Structures are given as C-alpha cells and as structure tokens.
Amino acid sequence: MEKTFNPSDIEQQLYQSWEEKGYFSPTGEGDGYSIAIPPPNVTGSLHMGHAFQQTIMDTLIRFQRMQSKKTLWQSGTDHAGIATQMVVERKIGAEEDKTRHDYGRDAFIDKIWEWKAESGGNISQQMRRLGNSIDWQRERFTMDDGLSHAVQEVFVQLYQDDLIYRGKRLVNWDPKLHTAISDLEVENKDKKGHMWHLRYPLADGAKTSEGQDHLVVATTRPETMLGDTGVAVNPEDPRYKDLIGKFVELPLVGRRIPIVGDEHADMEKGTGCVKITPAHDFNDNEVGKRCGLAMINIFDKDAAVLAQAEVYDTNGEASDAFDTALPAEFAGLDRFAARKAIVAKFEELGLLESIKDHDLVAPYGDRSGVVIEPLLTDQWYVRVAPLAKPAIEAVENGDIEFVPKQYENMYFAWMRDIQDWCISRQLWWGHRIPAWYDDNGNVYVGRDEAEVRATNGLADDVALRQDDDVLDTWFSSALWTFSTLGWPEKTPELEDFHSTDVLVTGFDIIFFWVARMIMMTMHFVKDDDGKPQVPFKQVYVTGLIRDDHGDKMSKSKGNVIDPIDMIDGISLDELLTKRTGNMMQPQLAEKIAKRTKKEFPEGIEAHGTDALRFTLSALASTGRDINWDMKRLDGYRNFCNKLWNASRYVLMNTEEHDCGSSSPQGKGGDMEFSLADKWITSQFQQTVKAVHEAFNTFRFDLASQALYEFTWNQFCDWYLELTKPVLFKGSEAQQRGTRYTLVNTLEALLRLMHPIMPFITETVWQSVQPLSAFEAKGDSIMIQSFPQFDESAVDEQALTDVEWVKQFIVAIRNIRGEMDIAPSKPLPVLLTNVSAEDQRRLDDNEQFLSSLAKLESIQVLGDASEAPASASAVIGEMTVLIPMAGLIDKDAELARLSKGIEKLEKDVQRVKGKLSNDNFVGKAPQAVIEKEKAKLADAESTLAKMLEQKLQIKAL
C-alpha cells in the first residue's frame, strides 16, 4: 500500500474493473433482491439529491449482494418530455436560428435522438463516479422500443377497460410551452396584485334589497369577465337570495347571464357576489357543473383573446346557448394587455367601482416561468378512482410499507381525494398517443394503424390521422418497475425481481410517481393466483438536502454544490465560472460570487468518493430536511486517512510474519489471545449486530455512527495501542494471537464497511485478505460474504475489563495534561479503595497499564491518609493518586495557573455582563443567547478546576 491514501489513483480504475468483470450483474444462489432506480432525466446531471439517494440504494444493493442474494439494481433514464424538447429547441435556435416547426415533427424528433446519442449519457457517467454498482447492461430508457411497447399496451388496455377517456376539461395551460401541465408541475408564488370591483347591471329592472340596480363582483382577473356565464350568491345571504333565478347584463358583451345560488359565494368575503367563468377558473368550473352553467372559452393557446368565443355545455359538447361574439377591440390582445383595456373600458362606462391592493397567490409553470392559464381543452384522462382503491388497500394492509411511517398519511390524503389524471401533452417529444381520427371526428384506439383498420373494419381509402399529442412523462415512468423487466412479456426477470424490494425516493414525488406506480402495477401485474402485485414492498422516503444554512439548493441562490466537485475538487475560479458564468443579471452574479468566495476562499478540496458517500450515509436520518455540512465531509476524509494509516500499521506488523492462519504466509502455530484481542473481537461483533439492525431499518446514520465509533475510537485509537506491548515484548504465541486478531478483525471490518465505502475497502482488502483466515470466493470484496453476528464470540468479561483498563489509562493521561507533565516521564501511581476485582485486573493487565500509561510503579495503599499530596482520579470505588512532589516545578506551575485563572475570570465577567445587559438579551436571537450561556458554563467549570489545581500545588 502507498504511504498516503489518494482516492484519484484508485477509484476510476477500480470501477472499470468491477464493471468489466460483470460483478454488477445478478449473481448468487439466494433469493432475488431488486431496486428500480428513480430514473433521472436524460437532460440532467448528478446533483446532491441524486448522490444522496443513490448512495443509499448502492449501500442496500452491496449489503444484499454480500448476503448471497441475487441482486439487481435496475437503472435507466427518463425521456423528460418538456425538458428535453426545450433543450433541443434552444440548441437549434442558438446554432441554426431555426424552430422545431422549420424541421417538422419527424425531423425534429430525429434531432432529439441525435442529441441524446451525443449528450444524453452524461448522468450515467457521473453515476459511475459515485461507485454505483448498477447492472449497466440492463440500462433502460423510457423511449426505447421495449418500454414504448409497454406504454402502448397499457394505454390500449386501459382504454378497453373504460379507464381512459377523452374529454373537454379545464387544465393548467402553459401559454409559453403550449401544453397542458399537471397540478404538481405548477409552482404557486405569493405576489402583490389588485382586486377590481366591477358593476354588473341587473336585468329586467330588478333591484337588490338595498335598492341598487347592479351587483358588484370582485375579481383579480378582470379579463376573464368576457367568459362569464353566471354570478353566484350564497343562498342564505339576505341581501341577494331573492335575486336567485334572475339575470344580469354582462357589460361589454351584452350577454344575459343568470344569478345562481351556491355556497362557493362567501357572505363574509368581499361583496358576497362572485362572477363565474367556468372555462377559465377551476373553482368556477365546479360551480358551473353544480348550477348547469355553460362554458365559454375566450383565449387561444397563447392566452390571447379570441375573435369568436367557443361555447360548450357542462359536458364539454359544443353549444349554441350563447352568442360567440366578443368585442372586436379586444381580439388578439394578450391576456394582460386585455386586462388593462377592459379595466379602462369599465372605467369609461362608469362601471368600475374600485381598485384595491391585494396579496394573491399566482400559479407559474415550473419550467416555463410564465403564469399558468386555466384553459378548456380536449385532453386524454385516466379514470383513477377504480385504480386507487386497491392501491390504498395495499398500504393499509401492509403489502407496502412507508418508512418513515408518517408519509402514509400524505399518500392517503391524496389518494382518497384523487382526481382523474390528465395524461396528454401538446408536445412532439414523447410517446405519441395511439389514437386515430377519421374525417368525421370518430376516435379509434389501437396499437397501430393496421390494427385500428382491421378491428374497426375500415377500408384503406378511409383517411386516418394519428393524435398529435404525446403522453405525460409520468405515464411511462408509472410502469417503471415492471416495464424495465420486460413486461408485457412473461420474462425470467419479472419472475425473479418483481415485486422490487424497496423504492428510495423523496417525499416531493409521492403523488407524481409513487402513487401512480402502485396503481398501474397492481392493475397490470398479477401473480400466478391472479393477485395484484405491488411494485415495491417498502418505500424509503428520504429528506431533502439543503445547504448549511437550511436553504434549498438552487442555481439562483448560488448555493449548489456539485457532488463531482466534492470528489475531485475544484478551484475557486472554476467554481465561480460554474456558478455565475451564464448569468444574465450582473447584480445576482456579483452576489453569488461574493458568497462563493466567503464560503470557499480556496475552492473545494478533493475528498474522494468514499468520504462523500460516508457523509451522505451519516446524514441519512429520519428527518425531512438535512443540512449539508462541509466540515463533516472534511472529517470523513480524515476518517478515510485514519483507516488507511491503521491498515498500513496492521500490514507492517503482519506481512512476512506468522499470523496464525492457514494462509501461505501464516504458519498456523499455537496462539494465545490477549485481553485486548478478546475485547476487540467482542466489540466488533457488537458493531456487526448494530450495522445489520441499522441497514435493515434504513437507519444509515446509525450504521455510519457504529462503523465510525468502532473504527476510529476502538480499533485505531485503543486496540492498535494495546497491541504494541504484545508485539514488542510478548511471547511467540501471544504475538501470533495478536497478529491473527489484527488481520482478521481488519479484514472483516473492511467487508462490514464496504457497502458504504466501496473503493478504500476494496483496495485495502486486496492486501489484507491473503494474510487472514478468511476464505475468499473471488477476487473482489464486493462478492464476499457480509459479516454475521456471532454471539459466542462476545466475551463480556473482556469488554468490562478493557473498559476498566481504558479508564485507568485515561485518568493518568488527564492528570498529565492538567498538571502539564511530559508524556514521556514515568510516573509512580498510588491506589486506594482497591477491590478484589480491581486487584485481579491490575494483576492481569500490569503490562498494558505500565506501557500505555508510562508508569514507573503501581503501589496499593491500605489507607488514603498514607498518601502524600497528590493529583487524583476516581475509577468506580478505586482512587488513583499521582504524588506531585518532585514531578513539577511548583513556582512555574503556580505562575501558569495564576495567569490562566486571571484570563478566565475576565472571560466570566465579560460574558456575565453581556447576559445581564437587557439591551443585548432583548435583541439577540435565542440561539445566540444560549451560545453565550454555554460559553459561561464552560468557563466557570474550567475556572473551578484550575482553582482546585492551584490549591493542590500550593499544598506541595
């Protein structure tokens, strides 16, 4: 092994070797174990969320593989309809000054495939850098032939089962991207706006109870009044209930619309009168259905005013209930320009009651960034209520378990009030809907045009055109667990690996993806007895990785940290270019640059993959939000170095020596195990047990904690020290026993750590395993057996005895530190209150105590009164005394203590003064106040100890 651990020298070479040798493919004789990766977008690159979840998935896969399971980590990418189309449209616009319409549909789709071949594999390469042991030979893409076949099959079968239908419904319309988007893709933002109060004249001479000849309606979107088909009042409202059934004359349009009674109108809110625009507002649409109001669409796909309105009844059928005429002066105006013009017209006519400032929530498209417009369009829908019922029961009866369990409530809340799913999108990139239309508007659904003609008896001369829309990306990803395994064919992979074992995902896509996968899988995949299969048995919901201030990572905040940069390192200049290079706003770029320079004045150092993975694992608690901490990453890089150096110590003391094993280098002679050997073996078994429990309950933070504690504190800090007296002065049998314990404990520890830290463990294991008694079944650690807990190897007495030894040594070292006594100076030790058990431990471990505590002598006193002035420590009932006379320079020590006491007294007074200052306490955040209180408590505690030491020294 090299003197220093350099991750860049080993990681990529090791990974390539693993992949080439086929270690990631399903092997083993045991049961199948599988995870389907949440498919990242083909346009994407590895971010912290990917790194976090994929570290967890790879840890689980490696853990199960090492238990002889036939493991499959199924990977792939999503075609990301809107995102990919936008990327390629921008590309051809920038490079060729063309639009997709210049290409035409088929040629543009060819262009996207061309882009995917060149740039679409970026994230797969980055995932390799993370050490993901994915079966890359089985990598899938949601637009590949097999998955496209599955999507087509599901659509046709759902249509035949009357679970897919086409209807004119209100959708979230993106006027920039010209497509419907789901509720889940709408980002609601708080903003300042206005509330316009408009007068609607009453028809037929009607009057309100107060004698007014008009109603006042309040709206935040005056432009939609062109599509009003009613005014709602609360049926209990004494001001207006007598007007229900009467009419108003809609200004500007001259449309006579009814006054209806509906509880949607709140008597306590605004004027109590609500204009109803069923074609342009979701709440109004529901009121319209209840009250039988027509739907009038006034906007085109750009959200500009139409010259002629489109009128439909409540079922979405064309209607002649109203005139389609709209005021010519507004035709073609963008909705916001129309708003200004309509408000001006109301004011001109004396019908503008007032304008008031108003805080509102506006819906924005999460990709386009423009305000979403509710629009009445023809779309395809899945009738989800019948699919939701068994999916709810699967979680209720425990066939699917959410971890943490509270996320079941989020799932139930959405599923029990689920709405039909709009699955069509007005895009070119995606799975084109397998539906065809003839010239009479008849709709035919089939797997291809030939099947449609054959099934419906259509002659070749009947013109058919395929639906231009594509399916929502989430439709194909809802089939992910079974379509990737070859469905609709009955493949061996489906038999072996479905249902998958666990889904690792974020809470933010429980609705988008998790729920839809459960519904689709249970409808289409049945076992041999016809029972619906679940897509996964457990759903482990991870928290969201935020920055160290608790803010969500985003490019606009300039707080995104690329996982690859933490692995390889990046200079400050490169980091600044990455974060601000393409920014169009100079002020924002300057702000981000300032923040970056403050946080990373010298850039980001290289840490290696293992340190990053261990950090992510250590952060994987049950919390919803997880704050990233660069200091922990630094600490776990040090942990890797600690393991590396400890391994070198083991090898230096075991290579070319008899290690007591049956290996070629070990002669296998008699062995005598020291107390330390028995202790570390017992400690390791307890760690094995803790790691198993943690992995099986998704407590990766506890697994990391157990591994860190054992490796750093028990193995490296204590056991390696405790081996030195044996290795330097022990008998041949004792040395052989300690070498055996050294190599075999380290070898097993490497296997225990491997799922989280694959690269360093593989590298060290290659050198350690040949010296050990462990019989390898291949040339890689990743295909070896995972350590199992062996209760018979736990020696309880060794555990308690070594804890006593450690306390003894620590007590001596603390006295040295407090009294400023050199570590190399041998000390005499006096003991009082020594029990029979203490005496046994003293007799058995005198060599350890004398060597590691650097003792001159150990003397047991009958009575404490016999002892001279001494520094003391207590271990149980026993008192440890170090006589001070002759060990220290009394005057120099008193001077040192006096100086330290004086400084501490000033610190105590300063903090007390701050905490007694009402101005400070009243204004400072509670966290700052608590920090000052903790500082005061520490200072007072240290001061008390130093004053006690001063009295002891004076007494010498």
N, C-alpha and C positions, 0 to 999 in steps of 0.2 A: 504493500500500500504506500501511496505517496505520503509525504510528510504532512501536507495540508489538504484539506477537502476542497476540491474545486468542482462544483456541480457541472459547469460548462464542459468539462473534459469527459464526462461520463454519460450525461442524460440522453442526448440525441442518438449517440451510438448504441446505447443500451436499448432504447425504444425500438430502433430499427431492427436490432437483433431479435427482440421479442416478436415483433410483427412478422418478420421473415420466417421465423421458426413456427409460426402458427399457434402460439401459446394463447391467443385471444379467442380462438375458435372453441366451440363447446367440446369439452373432453370430460373424462371421468365416468365412473360406473354408477354414480349415485343418481338421486332424483334430479329432475330439471329445475333450474332456478333462472329466472329471467327478469330483466328490467328493460322497458322500452324508453329510450331517452326522449324527453320532450324535444321535438325536432326544432333546432334553431332555424331562423330564416336564412335562406340561401344568400341573401344580401348582407348578412350580419358578420360581425367579428366577435371574438370572445370578450365578454365583459365580466364584471365581478359576479353577477348573478349566475352566469354560466359556470364560472370557475367554482363557485360555492357549491352549487347543486351537483355538478359533475364530479367534484371531489368526493362528495357523499356517495354518489352512485358507484364510483370506481372502488371506493373503500368496501362497500357492500359486495360488489362482484368479486373482488380479490379475496375477501373473507370467505365467501361461499365456495369459490373455486378451490381454496386451500382446504376445504372440508369435503373434498371429492365430489362436490355437486357438478352436474353437467350444466355449466353456466353459459348464458347468452346475454350479452349486453347489446341490444338491438339499436343501431344508430341510423340516422338519416337526417335529411333537411327538408324544410317546408318551402314550397314554391313562392309563398308570400305574395299573393296576387297584387295588391295595390303597391306595396313597397317595391317589388321587382319591376313592375311596369313603370313606376316613377323613375327608378334608377336608369332604365334603358331610354326612356323618353328624354331625360335630361342629357344623357350621353349623346344621343343622335342630334339633339338640339344644339349642344355645345360644339360638337365635332363636324356636323354636316349641315347645320341650320335647317333641319327637317323635323317634321312631326310624324307621329305614327300614321296619320292619315295620308301622308305623302307615300309611305311604304305600302299601305293596305294591310289588312288583317294577317293574312298568311305570311307575307314577307316580314312583317313586324315581329311575329311570333318566332320566325326563323332567327331574327336578330337577337331575341331574348335567349334562345337556346345557344347561340353563338357566344353571347356574353357569359352565360352560365358555364360553358366549357372553359372559358378563359379565367373568369374571376369568381365563379360560384363556389370554389372549393377552399376558399381562404380559411373559413372557420374549422374545417376538418383538419387542416394542418396545424392550426393553433391548439385544437383539442389533443392532438398527439403530444404537443409540448407539455401539456398538463399531465401526461402519463396515463391517459385514459385507455384501459385495456378493452377496447371495443373490437368486435368482430367486423373489421372493415370490409371483408369480402361480402358481407351481407348488407352493406350500407344501402339505404333506400332514399328515394326522392319522391315527393308526393305527386309529381307529374310523370314518373316513369311508367312504362307500359303496364306492369303488374298492378300498381296502385290505381292507375287510371281505369283499368278494367274493374277493379273492386268498387270504385266510386260509381261507375256507370251501372253496375249490377245493383248496388244499394238504392240508387235513385229509382231505377225501374221497379224494383220490388216494393219500395215504399209507395210509389205511385199506384201500383196494382193493389196494394193493401189499403188504398184510400188514406194514406198518411202523408202524401204530398199533393198539394193542390196549387192552382194558380189563381190569384185574386188581386183585385184593385184595393190596395190598403195604403194607409198612411205609413211612410217610412222616414227615417233620418236620411235626408238627401244632402250629399256633398256637392254644392254648385261648382266647385273647382275641379274635382275629380270626376264629376258626372256619374256618380254611382250611389246606390244605397249603402249605408253602413249600419252596423248593429248598434244597439244602445250602449254596448260595452266599449265601443270604439269612439264614443262621444265623451269629450272632456268638458265638464261644466266649470265655468270660471266666473268668479264674482267680478262685477264691474259696475261702474256708475252709469245710470241711464235716466230716462224720463218716463213719467206716466202722463199720457194725454187723456183728458176728459172731453169726450165728444157728445154733441147733442144729436139724438135720433128723433125726428118729429113723429108723434103719434098719428096714426091714420084714422080716417073716418070721424074726425072731431073728438076723439077720445081724450080724456084728461086723467092726470094722476090724482091721488087722494088730496094732494096739496094744490090742485088746480093747474098744474103745469101741462103744457101741450107737447112735451117731449120727455124722453128718458135720457139720462146721462150715463154713458158707458165709459169705463176706464180701460185703457189698453197700453201696453208697452210696444206694440207693433201696429201702428195706425194703418200701414199699407195693406194689411190683411183684410181691412173692412170691405174691400172690393169683393171678397168671397163670403161675406156674412150671409147666413141663411136663417138666422133667428137671434132673438135676445132672450136670455134666461133670467128669471127672477125666482127667489125662493118662494115656494107655495105657502109658507107660513108668514111671509112678510106682509104686514097690514098695509104698507104703502102701495104695494103693487099687485097683491093677489087677485084683485078684481079685474086686472088688465090681462090676466092669463087667457089666451084664446083670441085676443085682439092683435093688432098689427102695428108695425112702424113702417115708415117710408125710408128706405136706406138712402142716405144722402149720396150725391154724386152719380149714383147708379140708377136711382128711381125704382129699386126693387122692393116689392111689398113682402115683408118677412114677418113671421109670427112671433108673438111673445109666448114663451113656454115656461112652465113651472118645473124647476129642477133644483135639487139640494146642492148642486155644484155652486149655485149662486149663494154667497155668504152674506147674510143680513148685516153682519158686523164689519164687513170689509168693503172699503170704497163706497160706491153709491148703491151697492146691492144689485146693480144691473150688470150683466155680463154679455158682451157680444159673442156670438157663437159662429166660429169659422171651421166647420168640420173637416175641410180639406187641408187646413194649414195649422192645426193645433191638436195635440194628442188628447188633451182633456176635453176640448170641444168636440172631438170626434166621438168620444164616448157619450157625451150629452146628445149629440146628433143621432146616434143609434137609439138611445132611450126614447127620444122625442120624435123620431121619424123625420128628421131634417135632411134635406138634400145636401150633397157635397159639391161645392163649386171650386174648381181649380183655377187659379188666376196666374200661375207662374209657369215659365218654361224651365228647361233643365239648367239654365244659367241663373235661375231665380230672378228673371226679368219679367215684367208684366206682359201677358198675352194680349193680342188684339181682340181675340174672341175667347171667352171663358169656356171651360169644359164642365158640363153639368152631369152629375151622376146621382142615382138614388142611394139609399143606405146600404144596398147590397153591392154597390160598385158598378151597376149597369147604367148605360147611357140613358139620360132622362131629358124630357122637354118641359120639366116642371118650371123652369125659369128661362128667361131670355139669356142668350150667351153674350150679349153686347156688353162691352166695357168702355169706359170713357176713352176716346181716341187719344186725348192729350197725355195719357199715361202709358200708352202702348210702347213696349220696347225699353222702358226705363228699368234700370237695376232696382232691386227692392229698396235699397237705402235712398237712392235718388227719388224713387216713387214716394217714399215716406215723407220727404221734405215737401214734395209737390202736393201731396194730399193734405198735409197739415196746413200748408199755405192756402189751399182751396177752402178748407173748413173755416179758416180764419176770415177769408174773404166773404164767405156766406154767413158769417156770424154764428157759426155752429161750433166754434172752439171754446169750450167752457174754461179750461185752464191747462197749464203745463206745470207739472211738479217734478222736482228731482226725485229719483227713485233708485235704490240699490237693487240690482237684479242679478240673476244667475243666467249666463248665456251659454248655449251649447256650441262647442267647437269640434271640428273634426280633428282627431288626434294626429293625423298625418298631413292634412292639407293646411290646418291652422285657420280655416275660414269658418264663419258662423254657419251652423247646420240649419237647413230649412226643412220643416216637416212638409212632405210633398206626397200627393196622391199618385201612385204609380202602379203599373202591373208588375207583380213580383211572384216568385215561387216561394211557397211556405211549407214547412213541416208541421204537421198537426202533432204537437208534442205531448199533450196530456196522456194519451194511451201509453206512450213510451216512458213517461215519467213515473207512472205508478209502480212498475216492478223495480225501477231504479231507486226509488225511495225505500221500498221494502228491503232491497239488498243491503242498504246501510242500517236500516232499523234492526234487521235480524242478525247483523254481524258478519255477513258474507264479505262486506267491505268495511274496513276499519280506518277511520281518520286518526292520524297522530300529528299533533295533539288533538284530543277528542273534541275540544270546543268548536273545531271547524265543521263538525257535523251540523251544528246549528245554522251556520252560514249556508251550507248546502241545502238543508231542509227548507229554510226560509225562501230561497229562490225557487226550489223545485215545487213546493206546494202552492206557489202562486205563479206558475210558469206560463208564459205567453207563447203563441205559435212563433216559430223561428223563420225569419226571412232569410232564405238561402241563396237568392240570386244577386249577382253583382253586375253592374254595367261596365265590365272590363273586357279586354281581349285576352289577357294572360290568365289562364286557369283552366279548370275542367269545363268545357262547353256543355251546356245543359242538353241532354239527349232528348230534345223535343222538337217536332217539326210541325209546320203550319201549311195548310193549303190556302188557295186564294180566297176561300170563304171564311177563313179565320178558325177553322177546325184545328184542334190540337191533337197530335199523336205522339205518344212516348214509346221509345224502344231503344234497343242497344245500338242500332244503326239504321240508316235509311232503308236498307234492304229488308230488315225485319219489320219496320213500320209498314212498308208497302205490302209485304206478304201477310202480316197479321190482319191488316185492315182492308185487304183486297183492293189496293189502289193500283191502277194501271200506270204504266211507265209515262204516259203523257199527262198525268196529273202533276202539276208543278208543286214541289215542296221546298220550303226553305227552313233551315235549322235556326233555332232560337239563338240570338246573338249574345245573350247573357252567359256568364260563367257562374260557377258555384262559389259561394263563400269559402274562403280558405279553411275555415274551421270545420266545414263539412267533411273534407277529405281527412283532416287530422283527427276527426272524431272516430275514424275507422283504424287508427294507427296501430293499436296493439295486435289486431288480427289481420289487417291487410298486409302488414310488413312480413307476416309469417306465411303468406301465400293464399289466403282466402280470396276467392270463393272455392279454390281447390282444397281438397282434404289432404294437406301435406303432412309429412312426418314432423315438421317444425311446429305446426299447430298442435299436434298431439303431445309433443314433448314440452312446449314452452308456454302454452296458453291454458289457463289464465296466467298472466305475468304475476310476479310476486309483490312488487312494490312500485308505486309511482312516486317519484320525488319531484315536487313542483312547488310553486309559490301560491299563496292564498289569492293573488290577484287574478288567477285564471281558473279558479274553481268553477265559475259559470261558463267562461269561454269554452273550456276544453274538458275538464274533469267530468262534469255532469253530462256533457254530450257524449263523451266516450262511453260512460256507463250505459246510457240509454241505447246508443247504437249497437254496442257489443251484445247487450242482453237480448236485443231483438233478432240479431243475425247469427249469433254463435251459440249453439246448443251442444250439450254433451250427448253421449250415446243414448241416454234415457230421455232426451228431449228437454232437459232442464237448462234454462238460460245460463250461460257462463258470464261471470263478471270479467272485466278487462284486467283487473288487478285486485289483489287481496287486501292490500294496505295502501293508504295514501299518506305519505310523509310530507307534511306541509312545512316548508322552511320559512324562516324570516327573511326580511329584505335587508340587504347590505347597504348601509348608509355610510356617509363619511364620518370622520372622527368628531364632528360637531352634531351629528344626528340628522344632517340634511341628506335628502335623496341625491344620489349622484346624477349629474346631468351636464351635458356639454355647455349649456348656457350659464351654469354656475362655475364652470371650470374646475370642478372637483372630482372628475372622473379619473380613476387610476386603472391603467391597462394591466391586467394580470401578467402579460408577457413582459412588460417593463419591470415588474417586480421580480420576475425570474431572471431576466438578462441584465437589468439595469439600463438607465437612460440618462444622458447628460441633461443639464438644465436647459441648454439651448435647444436640444431636440424636443424636450418636454414642452417648452414654450411654443415652438413651432406646431407641435401636435395639438395644443390646446387653443391657440389663437390664430394659426396660420391662415385659415379660410374665413375668418370672421369679418363681416361687413360693417360692424359697429365698432369704431375705434375706441370709444369710451369703455365699452364692455370688455374689449380685448385688453385694454390697459388695466382694468380692474382685475381681470383673471390673471394677467401676468404678475401683478403685484402680489396677489395671493399665492401664486405658484412659487415665486422667489422666496417668500416668507416661509412656506412650508417645506420647500426642497431647495435650499440655497445652493446645494452642490449636485442637484439632480437626485435620482433614485439609484441607490447601490444595487448590485446584483445580489439576489438572495437564494436563487435556485428553486427548483420546483418543490422539493421536499419541504423546505421551510414554509413556502406559501401554502401547500396542502395541509401541513400540520396546523398552521394558523387558522385556516378556514375550518378545519375539523374542531379545533379548540373553541371556536366561536359558535359552533352549531348547537346552541342551547334551544330550549323550547320557546324562547321569546319571539315576538312578531317582528321586532326591528333589532338589527345588530349593527353596532357602530364599529367601523373599521379602525384598527389601531396599528400604525406603523411600528410603534415600539414593541408590540408583541411579535410582529414579523421579524424585527431585529433580534428579539430574544430567542425565537425559534431557529433562526440561522445559527446563533450561538449554540443552541441545543444540538444541531447537526454537527457542528465542530466538536462539541463535547463528546458525542458518540464516536466520532471518527478518531479522536485522540485516545479515548478509552480503548477502542478496538486495537489501536496500534500498541498500546501498553500490553493488552492481552496477548497479541501476536508476538511481541518481543520477548515475552516470558513463557511462551509455549512452543513456538516454532523451534524445531530441532531439539525439542525436549520430549521426555516421556510424559504424555498426557493421560495415561491410564486407559485409553480407549483401544479398540481393536483396529484402529486405522493404521496405515503403513508407518506413520511417524510415531505412533504410540505403542509401547511395548506391553501395556496392559498388566503391569505388575501390581503388587499389593498397594492398597490406597488407604490412607487414614484421613478422614474428613474433620476439619476444624469446626469449632463452634460457628465461625463466620461462614464457612461453606454451607453448613446446615441452615443457618439463618437466611442466607441469600436465596437458597433453594426454596425455602418456605415463603419468603417474600415474593419470589417470582410466581409461585403457584397462586398466591392470593391476587397477584396482578392479572394472571391469566383469567381467573374467575371474574374479576371486575371488568375486564375488557370484553369477555363474552357477554356478560349481562348488559353492558353498555351498548354493544353493537346490536344485540337482539331487541333492544328497546329504543333504538335510534338516538341514544344519548352519546353522540360522538364527542361532545365536550367532556363528558366523564371518562370516556375511553382515552382521550388525549391526556387528560389530567392524570389518570392512573399510569400511563406509559411514561409521562414526563417525571412524575414523582419517583417511580422505581428507577428509571434510567439515570436521572441526574443525582437524586439525593441518596438512594440506597446503593445502586450498583457503582456509579462513578465516585461519589464523594466518600462513601463509607466502605463498601466491600473492597474496592481496589486498595484502599489504605490498609484494611485489615489483612490483605494477602501478603503485604510486604514482610512482616516479621516471619511468616511461614516460608516464603520464597527465599528469604535471605538466610534464615537460621534454622528452619525446620528440618526434620528427618526426611529421608528419601520418600518414604511412604506418605508423609504429610505434604511434601511438595507435589507429589504425584496427585494426591487428592485435591489439592487446591488448583493445580493446572487443569485437572479434569472439570472441576466446577467452573473455572473461568471460561473455558472454551464452550462448554455445553450450555451454560447459562446465557452467554452472549449469543450463541447460535440460535437458541430457542427464542431469545428476546428479539432477534432480527426477524424471525418468522412472525412473531407477535406484532411487530411494528409495521411489517411490510404493507398491509392494506392501505395504511395512511401515507407511509413514506417509502415508495417503491424503489427509488433509484439508489439511495445510500445503502439501504438494507441489502439489495441485490449485490452491490459492489463489495461490501464488507463480507457478506455471507460466502462469496466465492473463495475468500482467503481463509475464513474461519471453519467452514463445514468440513474440509478434509482433515482437520485436527480433531474433530468432535466424534462422539459415538453415534451421531445421528446418521441413519442410512438414507441417503438421498435417492429419489426415484426419477431423477432427470438433472439437467444441468442448469436449472433456474430455480430460484427461491419461490417464484410465483406458482409453481406446480407442486410444491411440497405440502405436507400436512400442517394444518394450523395447530398450535399447541393446545392441548386439552387439560383441564383442571384435574390434578391428581391429589386427592385429599390425603392419601397415605404418605405423600412427600412433605407434608406440613408438619414440622417439629415445633410444637407450641412452646416447649421449654427453651429451645434455641431462640425463638422470637422474643421471649421475655428477657432472657439472659443478655442478648445483644443490646436490647433497648437499655438495660441497666449499664452495660459497658459504654454505650454511646453517651448516656447522661453523665457518667463519671468523667469521660474524656472532655466533653463539652464544658463541664464545671471547671476543670483545670484550665482549659483554654480561655474561658471567660475571665477567670481570676487573673491570668497572664495579661489579658487585654486591659482589664480595669486598672491593674497596677503597673502597666507598661513594662512588663518583664519580658525579656527576649525569648522567642520561641525555642531557641537552641539551648537555653540554660536549664540544666536538670534541676528538678525541684523535689524537696522532701515533702511527703504527704502524711498527715496525721488523721486518723479516723476515730470517731466516737459513735456510740449507739449502733454498733455493728451486730446485726442479727446473724443467726446461723446460716440463713440463705445468702446474706451479703458475704459472709466468710467463704462459703462454697464458691461463689462467683469470683471472689478475689483470688482464691487458690487456683481455680481453673483458668483464669484469664490474666494472670500476672504479666505474661509476656506481651499480650496486646496492650495492656494498660501502661506498662513501663515504656514500651516502644512508641506508642502513638501519643501519649500524654507527656513524653520526655520526663520521666520520673527518676529521681536519684534513689528514693527509698519509699516504702509504704509501711507505716507503723500504726498498729491498733492500740489506742489508749483505753484504759479502764474507765477514766472519768474526764470530762471536759475541763475540769479545773486544773488538770495536769498540763494543759496546752499553753504555750506562750502566746503572745499577741499574734493573731493570725487573720488572714482573709478566709472567709468560709463560704460554703455552699451546702445545700441540703439535697440528698437523693433519697426519697422515701423518708424513713426514720433516721437514716445514717447522715452524719455531718462530716464533710470534708474540710480539713483545715490546712492552710499553707502558711507556715511561720514566716513572718515578714522580715525579722531581724537578719541583716546581712544580705538580703536579696535586692534591696532597693536603696537608693540614695535618698535618705529621709528628707533632707532640706530641699533637694531638687524636686522631689515628688510633691512636697507641700507647696512649693512655689508654682508648680504646674497646675495643681488642683485649685489653688487660690485664683490664678488667672482665669481658669475655666469657669469657676464659680462666679467671679465678678461679671464675666460676659453673660452667663446665663441669667443672673439676677437682673441685668439690664434688659435682656430679652423678655423676661417675665413681666417686668414693669411696663415695657413698651406695649406688649400685647394686651395686658390688663387695662392700660389706659385707652387703647383703641376700643375694647369691648365695653368700657364704661362710658364711652362717648355716645350720647343719644343721637347725635347727627349721623355718625357712622352707622350705628345699629339700625336707624330708621331708614336709611337709603340703600345700604348694601344688600345684595341678593342673599337669600338664606344660605345658599351653598358657600358663599364667601365667609359668612359669619361662622358657619360650622367648621370651616377650614381653620379659621383663627382660633376657635375654641380647642380644636385638636392640637394645634401648634402649642397653645398654652399648656395643655395637659402633658404633652411630651416634654416640654421644657421644665416643668415643675417636677416631673418624675425623675428626669436626669439630674436636676439640681439636688434633689433629696439623696440620690445615690452618691453624688460627689461629696456632699457634706458628710455623709456617713463614712466614706473612704478617708476623708480628711481627719476625722476623729480617730479612726483606726491607726493611721500613720502617726498621728501625734502621740498615741499611746505606746509606740515602739520604744 
